[in-house]
Amino acid sequence: MLRAKPHIESIVPVTHGGISYANLAEKGVSAGNVLDFSICCNPHGPPKKVYTALRKINIELYPDPDSSQLIKALSSRMNVLPENLIAASGSTEVIRLTALAYFDQGDTVIITSPTYGEYELGCRLSKARIEKYAMPESADFQLNASNFISFAKKHKLAGIFLCNPNNPTGQYLSSKDVRLLASSFPDTLIALDEAYIAFTDKAWDSLQLLSAPNVLIIRSMTKDFALAGLRLGYGIASKRLIDNLKKARPPWNVNSAAQQAGLAVLGCTDYLENCIARIHSCKLYLAAQFTALGYKVIPSSTNYFLVRVGNAAKLKGRLLNRGFLVRDCTSFGLPDYIRVAPRKMQDCRSLINSIKALAGEKG
């Protein structure tokens, strides 16, 4: 029998938020009739400039393999050199490239838990050994930097993945803590995933870490500007680190539509700031309503938060029957929790009304 490599056959695919079109088809539900609170993207959609830009694309031509215009615009926006940047098909591609370029069989990589599942999958593809550091529920899943460093120093490390703010907990590490971590492991690659940094309260400037040759910052434009259907992210690091990621990336990894959309949104700072203010207001509303209904809400520094509901899979199923999708966190090892990200206020009110209605039903 034809077999894949054993480490590939043993991999369990990562469960993500978002609509499962096959699952909806089985239920006879149209995706257009579902309000999706399971994804953490900007619910207000892309700026109009994106649609104008997309109409001008010549799809007969290959995309720029280096995303040169986009890299130049990002470089100018963040005041970093173009050689310190790599564009990717979503931030998850940067994660995969990192594992491919830097981790090998027998290498040890530390991942906090619970966190984004793609770090583990990327490491498993590279046959790296994974050590998990559990963040305690009793501390609302907040990482204690000193305890983490003590744990990590017991291992000879090739890499550390840090999601900041963390997905799904929404907890955010301070500049002091991240600097301490980076300096404590100067020969270890520190991958700092900031996919949700645009939505984070009182975010500090992580670009100050770029003087450290072992730090890679990973960011997403998919979340900020609602470009989920296009996939767009980037990495920021030393020239040497970025050059090695470029060696591992596939050719034409960012399609023409994503490149042009990225260029369009970089000039829309006011649009994003306006959206964030409204998103924050809706988040506060949802958190207050869940709390008033007797659920435990985990404090969060970004646009999503955890809610302890008892049986997450059951509540997700009951809500989906009513046209609402929330993130069942069982795949994160949290079967009692759902993750909720705000949509527009009218949608948020509808979700809360449905949860109140379910409270009066049996089952």
N, C-alpha and C positions, 0 to 999 in steps of 0.2 A: 504494500500500500504506500502511495505517495504521502510523505509526512513532512510537515514544516519542522524547523528547528525546535527542539524541546522547549526552550525558554519562550518561544513564540506561542506554541500550542497551549502553554499553561497560563498565558496572559488573559485576564478578565477585562473586557472593555470597560471604560469609564462611563458612568452614568452622568449625564448632563441635564441641566434644566432646559426649558423650552418645550415646544410642542412636539410630540411624537405623532407624525402624520399617520403611521400605520396603526397606532393604538386608537386614534380618533376614527379611522376608517372602520375598525372593528366595532366601535360603539355607534357608528352611523352619525357621528358628529362632524360638522364642518369646522375647519380651523378658523374660519372667519367669524364663527359664533363663540369663540373662546377668548376670554380676557386673561392674558397671561401675566401672572404675578411671579412666575418662577424664574424669569430672566431679569438680570440687573442692569439692563441698558436704559438709555435715555428714552422715556415713554413718549416724548414729544416729537419724535421722528427727526430726520435729518433737516438741515437748513435747505431752503429752496435752491440755493446755489448748487447743491449737489446734483439736482435733476437737470439743471442747465448744463453742467459740466458733462454729465453722462450722455447727453444728446450729441455731443461733439466727438465722441470716440470712434475711431476707425478700427473696427474689430478684425479687419483683414490683416492688420500688422501685429507682429509680436510685441508684447509689452517691453518697455525698457528693463533689461535684466537687473540693473542696479537701482531702479527707482530714483534716478538722479535728481529730477526736479523736486520730488517729494523730500528726499534727503536734504537737498539744499534749503528747502523751506523750513524743515524741522530744525536744521542747523542754525538758521537765522533766528527762529522763534525761541530756541532754548539757549542760544549763545554757546554752542558746542561745535567742535570741528566736524565736518562731514565724515571724516575717517573714524569718528567715534560712534557712528550710527549704522544700523542695519534695519531695513524694512522687511516686513514679513506678512504672511497670510494669516493674520491674527497673532495675538501674543502667544497662543499655544504653539505656533510653529517655532518661535524663539526658544521655548522650553524644550521642544524636541531636538532642535539644533544644538542646544547646550549639552544635552545628554549625549548626543551622537559625537560631538566634537571633543568632549572633555572626560567622559566616564567610560570605563572599560570593565571587563570581567574582574571581579575581586575588589574593585574600588568600593569604598563605603560613602554613602550619601545620607545625610540626615534630613528628614522631613518631619515637620510638626504634624500633630493630629488633634482635631480634624482639620483638613485643608483640601485644596483643589487636587483632584485625583490624577491630573495629567503629569504631575511631578513624578509620582510613583510609576506610572506607565512608561514615561520617557526613560527612567532609570532601568526598568525591567527590559526594555528594548535593547539597552546597552549592556545588559547582564550585570549591572552594578548591584552591590549589596545595599539594602535599605535598612536604616535604623530609624524608628519612629519615636518622637518625643511627644508624649501625651500632655495636652494642656488641660488642666482640671476644670471640670464642670463647676465645682464649688467656687472657683475664682472667675466664673463667667468666661472660661476658656482664654483668659488673658495669659500670655507667655511671660514668665519670670526670666529675665535675661541672665541673671546670675546663676540660677538653677540650670538653665539651658546650657550655658557655657561649661558648667561642671560636668553635665551629662556628656556633652560633645567631646570634651577633652579626654574621655575614656577611649576614644576611637581615633584611628588615623584616617583623616577625612580627605576625600576628593572634592566634596561639594556639600553645600547647605542650600536648601530652597526655603525662602521666607516669603510668604504672601502677606503684603502689607498695604492696605488693610486686608486682614485674613478673610478668605472665603471658606466656610459660610458664616463665620462668627462675627465679622465686622470689627474685630479688635485691631487696634492700630499701635504699632511700636513707635516709641519716641526716637528722635534723632540720636540722643545719648545712647540708647540701648543698641541701635543698629550700628553705630560707630564702634561701640564696645565689642560687638560680635565680630565685625570686620577686622578690627585690630587684633582680636584674640586668635584669629585663624588666618594669618597673612599668606599662607601657602594653600589655602582652600578657596575654591570658587564660591562666592556668595551670590546667589541669584535672588535678587530682590524684585518680586513681582508686584508691580503697582498698577494692575489692570483697572482698579477702581479709585485711583488717587484723585481724579477730577471731582468726585462726589464726596471727598473726605473732609470732615470738619478740621479746621486748623492744621492743614497739611504742611509739613516742613519740606524744605528744598533738598531732595535727595541727590541732586546733581552735584552737590558739594562732595559727594563720596567718590567722584570720578578720578580723584587723584590717587585712589587706591587701585592698583592694577588687578586686584582679585574680585572686584565688584561689578556685577552686571545688573543693570536696571532694565526691567521689562515693562512695557506699557501697551495699552490697547487704545485704538481709536474707534473700535467697534462699539464699545460701551458708551463713550462720551457722546458720540454723534449718531447713534442708532444705525450703524452700518453693518449689522449682523449678517446680512445677506451677501456682503462683499468680502468680509474678513480683512482686517487691517490692523497691524500692530507694529511695534519696533523695539529694538534693543539699543541701549546706550552703555558704552564701556570703553576701556582702553583700546587703542588701535590694534594691538596684538590680539586681544580677545576677540574683537569684531572681525579681524581678518580670518581667524580660525573658524568663526561661525559662517563666514561667507564661503569658505571651502566646503562646508557641509551642506549648504543650502541647495535645493534643486534649481535648475535654470528657470528664469521667468516666474519666480515664486509669487510675485505680487501682480495680479492681472491689471490690465489697463484701466478698467472701471474703478478698481480700488485705488489705484494711484491718483487718478483724476479727482475722485471723491475726496481723498485725503488732502489734496492741494486746495480744493474748494473750501473745506471746513476750517482749515488753519487760519483763514481770514475772518472767522465767525466767532470771535471770542465773546462778544456781547450776547450772542444767541445762547451760547453754552451757559454763561453766567445767569442769564434770565431763567433758563430751564432748571438749573440747579436750585435756585431759590424756590421754585414751585415744587420741585421734587422733595426738597427738605420739608416743606410745609405738609405735603401729603404723607411723608414718612412719620412725622410727629402725630398726625391725625390717626394713622393706622396703629401705631404703637400704643397711643392712649386708649383707643377703642379695644384692642386686644386685652390690655391691662384691665380695663373696666369690666370686661367679660370674664375675668378671673384667670386669664392665662398669664404665664410668666414670660416676659419679654426680656431678652438679653440685650443690655445696652450696646449700641453700635456706633462707630464713628463714621460710617459711610451710608450709602443709600439703601441698604438691605439690612434685615435683622432676623434673628432666630426667635421663634415662639414655641414654647413647650406646650404641646397639645395632647399628649398621651399616645395615641396611635396615629402616627403621621400618615402612613399609607392609607388607612381607612378614611381619614379626613380628606386627604387628597382625592380619593375616589368619589366621595360624596359631593365634594365641591365641583369636580369635573362634570358630574351629571347635571349640575346646575349652570355649567358654562364658565367655570373659573378654574385656573390652574395655579397651584402653589408648588413649591419645591419640597418634595418629601426628602428629608435628610438621612434616610436610612443608609444610603450609599456612602455617607460621610461617617457612618458608625453612630448616628444619632436618630434612632427609630422613634423617639418621642418628640422630635422637633420638625417643624416646617421652617423654610426660609421664605420670607416675603419681601418683595421689592415693590415700591409704589408705582402706580400708574397715575393717570389723571384723576383729579379729585372725585369726579362723578363715578369713575370706575371703582375707586377705593370705597366710596359709600355703598356701592352695590355689593362689593365683597363682604363688607361688614354686615349688611342686611341679610345676606345669604347665610352667614355664619350664625347670626341670631336665629334665623328660621330653622337651621339645622339643630340648634340647641333644643328646640321644642319638639323635634321628631324623635322617634325611636330608631335605634340602630346607629 
